[in-house]
């Protein structure tokens, strides 16, 4: 095998490993940013709804496809026996 061929094979192998590693890092960072943005959006929606409820709006008037408002029970849990 000629020296040029050896260098070419090593170049292709090292380049492939670097590109796969870089691709994995970019994929994970983009995935993390998408998750963080979704969390920020959900928190913002919940904060807006909480503010509207504090202002006295009834839960029935808050129209949203993504949020379901249920009354929270404040008493001790019931036993099923």
PAMIMAR-32342 format. One record per residue (C-alpha): residue in three letters; x, y, z. Coordinates in nm, 4 decimals. Layout:
<nodes>
<node><rest>Ala</rest><xx>X</xx><yy>Y</yy><zz>Z</zz></node>
...
</nodes>
This chain:
<nodes>
<node><rest>Unk</rest><xx>0.0000</xx><yy>0.0000</yy><zz>0.0000</zz></node>
<node><rest>Unk</rest><xx>0.1401</xx><yy>0.3358</yy><zz>-0.0979</zz></node>
<node><rest>Unk</rest><xx>0.1987</xx><yy>0.6050</yy><zz>0.1606</zz></node>
<node><rest>Unk</rest><xx>-0.0581</xx><yy>0.8325</yy><zz>-0.0083</zz></node>
<node><rest>Unk</rest><xx>-0.3214</xx><yy>0.5597</yy><zz>0.0243</zz></node>
<node><rest>Unk</rest><xx>-0.2445</xx><yy>0.5161</yy><zz>0.3964</zz></node>
<node><rest>Unk</rest><xx>-0.2803</xx><yy>0.8895</yy><zz>0.4556</zz></node>
<node><rest>Unk</rest><xx>-0.6047</xx><yy>0.8950</yy><zz>0.2593</zz></node>
<node><rest>Unk</rest><xx>-0.7522</xx><yy>0.6081</yy><zz>0.4629</zz></node>
<node><rest>Unk</rest><xx>-0.6511</xx><yy>0.7696</yy><zz>0.7926</zz></node>
<node><rest>Unk</rest><xx>-0.7857</xx><yy>1.1053</yy><zz>0.6773</zz></node>
<node><rest>Unk</rest><xx>-1.1226</xx><yy>0.9516</yy><zz>0.5875</zz></node>
<node><rest>Unk</rest><xx>-1.1425</xx><yy>0.7605</yy><zz>0.9176</zz></node>
<node><rest>Unk</rest><xx>-1.0488</xx><yy>1.0588</yy><zz>1.1352</zz></node>
<node><rest>Unk</rest><xx>-1.2741</xx><yy>1.2960</yy><zz>0.9408</zz></node>
<node><rest>Unk</rest><xx>-1.5671</xx><yy>1.0552</yy><zz>0.9716</zz></node>
<node><rest>Unk</rest><xx>-1.5190</xx><yy>1.0223</yy><zz>1.3482</zz></node>
<node><rest>Unk</rest><xx>-1.4939</xx><yy>1.3988</yy><zz>1.3946</zz></node>
<node><rest>Unk</rest><xx>-1.8033</xx><yy>1.4630</yy><zz>1.1830</zz></node>
<node><rest>Unk</rest><xx>-2.0053</xx><yy>1.1993</yy><zz>1.3711</zz></node>
<node><rest>Unk</rest><xx>-1.8955</xx><yy>1.3407</yy><zz>1.7068</zz></node>
<node><rest>Unk</rest><xx>-1.9731</xx><yy>1.6950</yy><zz>1.6000</zz></node>
<node><rest>Unk</rest><xx>-2.3089</xx><yy>1.5912</yy><zz>1.4590</zz></node>
<node><rest>Unk</rest><xx>-2.3983</xx><yy>1.4216</yy><zz>1.7865</zz></node>
<node><rest>Unk</rest><xx>-2.3013</xx><yy>1.7289</yy><zz>1.9871</zz></node>
<node><rest>Unk</rest><xx>-2.5035</xx><yy>1.9605</yy><zz>1.7621</zz></node>
<node><rest>Unk</rest><xx>-2.8040</xx><yy>1.7275</yy><zz>1.7715</zz></node>
<node><rest>Unk</rest><xx>-2.8015</xx><yy>1.7106</yy><zz>2.1524</zz></node>
<node><rest>Unk</rest><xx>-2.7627</xx><yy>2.0859</yy><zz>2.1938</zz></node>
<node><rest>Unk</rest><xx>-3.0473</xx><yy>2.1624</yy><zz>1.9508</zz></node>
<node><rest>Unk</rest><xx>-3.2663</xx><yy>1.9039</yy><zz>2.1234</zz></node>
<node><rest>Unk</rest><xx>-3.1881</xx><yy>2.0629</yy><zz>2.4618</zz></node>
<node><rest>Unk</rest><xx>-3.2744</xx><yy>2.4116</yy><zz>2.3336</zz></node>
<node><rest>Unk</rest><xx>-3.6054</xx><yy>2.2883</yy><zz>2.1901</zz></node>
<node><rest>Unk</rest><xx>-3.6931</xx><yy>2.1264</yy><zz>2.5233</zz></node>
<node><rest>Unk</rest><xx>-3.6032</xx><yy>2.4420</yy><zz>2.7153</zz></node>
<node><rest>Unk</rest><xx>-3.8143</xx><yy>2.6586</yy><zz>2.4842</zz></node>
<node><rest>Unk</rest><xx>-4.1119</xx><yy>2.4262</yy><zz>2.5268</zz></node>
<node><rest>Unk</rest><xx>-4.0725</xx><yy>2.4472</yy><zz>2.9055</zz></node>
<node><rest>Unk</rest><xx>-4.0543</xx><yy>2.8290</yy><zz>2.8879</zz></node>
<node><rest>Unk</rest><xx>-4.3701</xx><yy>2.8423</yy><zz>2.6757</zz></node>
<node><rest>Unk</rest><xx>-4.5629</xx><yy>2.6134</yy><zz>2.9119</zz></node>
<node><rest>Unk</rest><xx>-4.4525</xx><yy>2.8140</yy><zz>3.2165</zz></node>
<node><rest>Unk</rest><xx>-4.5541</xx><yy>3.1373</yy><zz>3.0447</zz></node>
<node><rest>Unk</rest><xx>-4.8986</xx><yy>2.9986</yy><zz>2.9622</zz></node>
<node><rest>Unk</rest><xx>-4.9453</xx><yy>2.8760</yy><zz>3.3188</zz></node>
<node><rest>Unk</rest><xx>-4.8337</xx><yy>3.2112</yy><zz>3.4609</zz></node>
<node><rest>Unk</rest><xx>-5.0804</xx><yy>3.3952</yy><zz>3.2361</zz></node>
<node><rest>Unk</rest><xx>-5.3644</xx><yy>3.1653</yy><zz>3.3384</zz></node>
<node><rest>Unk</rest><xx>-5.2727</xx><yy>3.1957</yy><zz>3.7077</zz></node>
<node><rest>Unk</rest><xx>-5.2698</xx><yy>3.5748</yy><zz>3.6773</zz></node>
<node><rest>Unk</rest><xx>-5.6114</xx><yy>3.5747</yy><zz>3.5100</zz></node>
<node><rest>Unk</rest><xx>-5.7491</xx><yy>3.3497</yy><zz>3.7849</zz></node>
<node><rest>Unk</rest><xx>-5.6056</xx><yy>3.5826</yy><zz>4.0514</zz></node>
<node><rest>Unk</rest><xx>-5.7801</xx><yy>3.8743</yy><zz>3.8794</zz></node>
<node><rest>Unk</rest><xx>-6.1099</xx><yy>3.6966</yy><zz>3.9348</zz></node>
<node><rest>Unk</rest><xx>-6.1862</xx><yy>3.5420</yy><zz>3.5990</zz></node>
<node><rest>Unk</rest><xx>-6.3774</xx><yy>3.2182</yy><zz>3.6124</zz></node>
<node><rest>Unk</rest><xx>-6.2030</xx><yy>2.9039</yy><zz>3.4852</zz></node>
<node><rest>Unk</rest><xx>-6.4854</xx><yy>2.8469</yy><zz>3.2357</zz></node>
<node><rest>Unk</rest><xx>-6.4018</xx><yy>3.1744</yy><zz>3.0597</zz></node>
<node><rest>Unk</rest><xx>-6.0383</xx><yy>3.0783</yy><zz>3.0037</zz></node>
<node><rest>Unk</rest><xx>-6.0523</xx><yy>2.9140</yy><zz>2.6644</zz></node>
<node><rest>Unk</rest><xx>-5.7461</xx><yy>2.7112</yy><zz>2.5829</zz></node>
<node><rest>Unk</rest><xx>-5.6917</xx><yy>2.3916</yy><zz>2.3919</zz></node>
<node><rest>Unk</rest><xx>-5.3835</xx><yy>2.2986</yy><zz>2.5905</zz></node>
<node><rest>Unk</rest><xx>-5.4833</xx><yy>2.3601</yy><zz>2.9511</zz></node>
<node><rest>Unk</rest><xx>-5.7397</xx><yy>2.1771</yy><zz>3.1564</zz></node>
<node><rest>Unk</rest><xx>-5.8389</xx><yy>2.3387</yy><zz>3.4848</zz></node>
<node><rest>Unk</rest><xx>-5.9663</xx><yy>2.1159</yy><zz>3.7626</zz></node>
<node><rest>Unk</rest><xx>-6.0689</xx><yy>2.2048</yy><zz>4.1145</zz></node>
<node><rest>Unk</rest><xx>-5.8127</xx><yy>2.0878</yy><zz>4.3670</zz></node>
<node><rest>Unk</rest><xx>-5.9446</xx><yy>1.8899</yy><zz>4.6626</zz></node>
<node><rest>Unk</rest><xx>-5.8242</xx><yy>2.0385</yy><zz>4.9890</zz></node>
<node><rest>Unk</rest><xx>-5.9322</xx><yy>1.7693</yy><zz>5.2340</zz></node>
<node><rest>Unk</rest><xx>-5.7484</xx><yy>1.4561</yy><zz>5.3416</zz></node>
<node><rest>Unk</rest><xx>-5.7444</xx><yy>1.1716</yy><zz>5.0893</zz></node>
<node><rest>Unk</rest><xx>-6.0299</xx><yy>0.9244</yy><zz>5.1121</zz></node>
<node><rest>Unk</rest><xx>-5.9482</xx><yy>0.5652</yy><zz>5.1928</zz></node>
<node><rest>Unk</rest><xx>-6.0851</xx><yy>0.3080</yy><zz>4.9499</zz></node>
<node><rest>Unk</rest><xx>-6.1694</xx><yy>0.0505</yy><zz>5.2191</zz></node>
</nodes>
